Amino acid sequence: MGLYPYTYGAGLTIATEVNKRILSEGQKGIDDWIEVLKSVGNIIDEIIELTEEL
């Protein structure tokens, strides 16, 4: 089963908090979440580039 329960729980917690923030802050909450998603993509791209260099 591994880390599934933890990742599932973390995903639900994050989704709930993001939703609450978007509902309370509106567009600012949406824009902030989009920036988080963009930064995660950049991190993944950097990890891929580093592993290709090895």
C-alpha positions as CSV (number, residue, x, y, z in Angstrom):
1,M,0.0,0.0,0.0
2,G,3.0,2.3,0.5
3,L,2.4,6.0,0.9
4,Y,-1.1,6.0,-0.7
5,P,-3.0,6.9,2.4
6,Y,-0.7,9.8,3.1
7,T,-0.7,11.2,-0.4
8,Y,-4.5,10.7,-0.6
9,G,-5.0,12.6,2.6
10,A,-2.6,15.3,1.7
11,G,-4.3,15.8,-1.7
12,L,-7.7,16.1,0.0
13,T,-6.4,18.6,2.5
14,I,-4.7,20.7,-0.1
15,A,-7.7,20.7,-2.4
16,T,-10.0,21.7,0.5
17,E,-7.7,24.6,1.5
18,V,-7.3,25.8,-2.1
19,N,-11.0,25.8,-2.6
20,K,-11.7,27.7,0.7
21,R,-9.1,30.3,-0.4
22,I,-10.5,30.7,-3.8
23,L,-14.0,31.1,-2.4
24,S,-12.9,33.7,0.1
25,E,-10.3,35.6,-2.1
26,G,-11.7,35.2,-5.6
27,Q,-9.4,35.9,-8.5
28,K,-6.4,36.5,-6.2
29,G,-6.7,32.9,-4.9
30,I,-7.1,31.6,-8.4
31,D,-4.0,33.5,-9.6
32,D,-1.9,32.3,-6.7
33,W,-2.9,28.7,-7.3
34,I,-2.1,29.0,-11.0
35,E,1.4,30.2,-10.0
36,V,1.9,27.2,-7.7
37,L,0.9,24.9,-10.5
38,K,3.3,26.6,-12.9
39,S,6.2,26.4,-10.4
40,V,5.6,22.6,-9.9
41,G,5.9,22.2,-13.6
42,N,9.2,24.1,-13.6
43,I,10.5,21.9,-10.7
44,I,9.6,18.7,-12.6
45,D,11.3,20.0,-15.8
46,E,14.5,20.8,-13.8
47,I,14.5,17.4,-12.2
48,I,14.2,15.8,-15.6
49,E,17.0,17.9,-17.0
50,L,19.3,17.0,-14.0
51,T,18.6,13.3,-14.4
52,E,19.4,13.5,-18.1
53,E,22.8,15.0,-17.3
54,L,23.7,12.0,-15.1
